[in-house]
Amino acid sequence: MSNPETLSLAVRALAPQFTAAAQALAEHLCLPQVAEEEGDMLLEVGEHGLWLRELGKGAPGPVWVDFVGGANAHRRQFGGGAGQMVAKACGIKGSIRPSILDATAGLGRDAFVMAALGCSVTLIERVPVVAALLADGLARAQADADVAAIAGQMHLLTGDAIELINNWQGEPPQVIHLDPMFPHRDKSALVKKEMRLFRPLVGDDDDAPALLEVALALATHRVVVKRPRKAPAIEGRAPSQVLAGQSSRYDIYPLKSLSSR
Ligand SMILES: C[S@@+](CC[C@H](N)C(=O)[O-])C[C@H]1O[C@@H](n2cnc3c(N)ncnc32)[C@H](O)[C@@H]1O
């Protein structure tokens, strides 16, 4: 899990009109608010919304959640998504649109793909700073005419997924998607930048075996786990199906056919 106490992290407004929002966020996250650049990392509130930025020489650029522009805009415009591994692993095909719990939401990229394909997706993120970035991205998406309907399919819960799953109320999800942090992951430039920023906040998700256990007890139809292609399966359970891509892999734990309710 995370060890944010070893990091110095603060909130900063990038212009006077964002001071109140920065103050509210600092209070919510129990972080100091600063006026100048200081410490290891800053959560900065500005016109773009909220971003996380590492300070110092050679630091990568900021990371923020953008469901409106970038790769997501391209995907919406050109109708992508159905061919993605995450969609195949979760059993999204034809008219099948399972309800999904993404219990390791991170920056919500996988969840957005599933929501854009028409699934209702509940997202759980336990690291408050990451959850704040995600909540900010969702709020901006909800305010955008082109993306509001997709964002409306995404429901964010902040907290530990093991706890939330153990106390689940109401209809259980058909599919649970897990993508815990793994020590040696995808080395693409984007992922590298995010991992450099995130690793000290998030840690290595060593409790993934316990998360898989509770997920298998709650999901009605299947649990899917994203792993780096050559990584071992999560300890304790061997998957019955595997979907391998170039750099990552999905381990699939089927419980019931998705064509049946
Ligand atoms: C590799 S990232 C997920 C990236 C995500 N699939 C995406 O598309 O952006 C893993 C995330 O899962 C979160 N996480 C891991 N275990 C969790 C748990 N038990 N409860 C809630 N969040 C968890 C971590 O804090 C981290 O942000």
The ligand as an SDF file (V2000), in Angstrom:
LIG
                    3D

 27 29  0  0  0  0  0  0  0  0999 V2000
   -2.3290    0.0800  -11.9090 C   0  0  0  0  0  0  0  0  0  0  0  0
   -3.4370    1.2000  -11.1830 S   0  0  0  0  0  0  0  0  0  0  0  0
   -4.9260    0.9670  -12.1130 C   0  0  0  0  0  0  0  0  0  0  0  0
   -4.9500    1.7000  -13.4140 C   0  0  0  0  0  0  0  0  0  0  0  0
   -6.3240    1.6780  -14.0390 C   0  0  0  0  0  0  0  0  0  0  0  0
   -6.6830    0.3610  -14.5200 N   0  0  0  0  0  0  0  0  0  0  0  0
   -6.4740    2.7020  -15.1410 C   0  0  0  0  0  0  0  0  0  0  0  0
   -7.0000    2.3320  -16.2120 O   0  0  0  0  0  0  0  0  0  0  0  0
   -6.1160    3.8770  -14.9400 O   0  0  0  0  0  0  0  0  0  0  0  0
   -3.9070    0.4190   -9.6770 C   0  0  0  0  0  0  0  0  0  0  0  0
   -4.7730    1.3030   -8.7920 C   0  0  0  0  0  0  0  0  0  0  0  0
   -5.5560    0.4580   -7.9660 O   0  0  0  0  0  0  0  0  0  0  0  0
   -5.6400    1.0150   -6.6830 C   0  0  0  0  0  0  0  0  0  0  0  0
   -5.9210   -0.0950   -5.7460 N   0  0  0  0  0  0  0  0  0  0  0  0
   -5.1960   -1.2150   -5.5690 C   0  0  0  0  0  0  0  0  0  0  0  0
   -5.7430   -2.0030   -4.6380 N   0  0  0  0  0  0  0  0  0  0  0  0
   -6.8660   -1.3710   -4.2140 C   0  0  0  0  0  0  0  0  0  0  0  0
   -7.8730   -1.6740   -3.2570 C   0  0  0  0  0  0  0  0  0  0  0  0
   -7.8220   -2.7820   -2.5040 N   0  0  0  0  0  0  0  0  0  0  0  0
   -8.8800   -0.7960   -3.0920 N   0  0  0  0  0  0  0  0  0  0  0  0
   -8.9540    0.3240   -3.8450 C   0  0  0  0  0  0  0  0  0  0  0  0
   -8.0130    0.6880   -4.7410 N   0  0  0  0  0  0  0  0  0  0  0  0
   -6.9860   -0.1500   -4.9380 C   0  0  0  0  0  0  0  0  0  0  0  0
   -4.2820    1.6530   -6.4710 C   0  0  0  0  0  0  0  0  0  0  0  0
   -4.3510    2.6540   -5.4770 O   0  0  0  0  0  0  0  0  0  0  0  0
   -3.9780    2.2120   -7.8620 C   0  0  0  0  0  0  0  0  0  0  0  0
   -4.4190    3.5290   -8.0040 O   0  0  0  0  0  0  0  0  0  0  0  0
  1  2  1  0
  2  3  1  0
  2 10  1  0
  3  4  1  0
  4  5  1  0
  5  6  1  0
  5  7  1  0
  7  8  2  0
  7  9  1  0
 10 11  1  0
 11 12  1  0
 11 26  1  0
 12 13  1  0
 13 14  1  0
 13 24  1  0
 14 15  1  0
 14 23  1  0
 15 16  2  0
 16 17  1  0
 17 18  1  0
 17 23  2  0
 18 19  1  0
 18 20  2  0
 20 21  1  0
 21 22  2  0
 22 23  1  0
 24 25  1  0
 24 26  1  0
 26 27  1  0
M  CHG  2   2   1   9  -1
M  END
$$$$
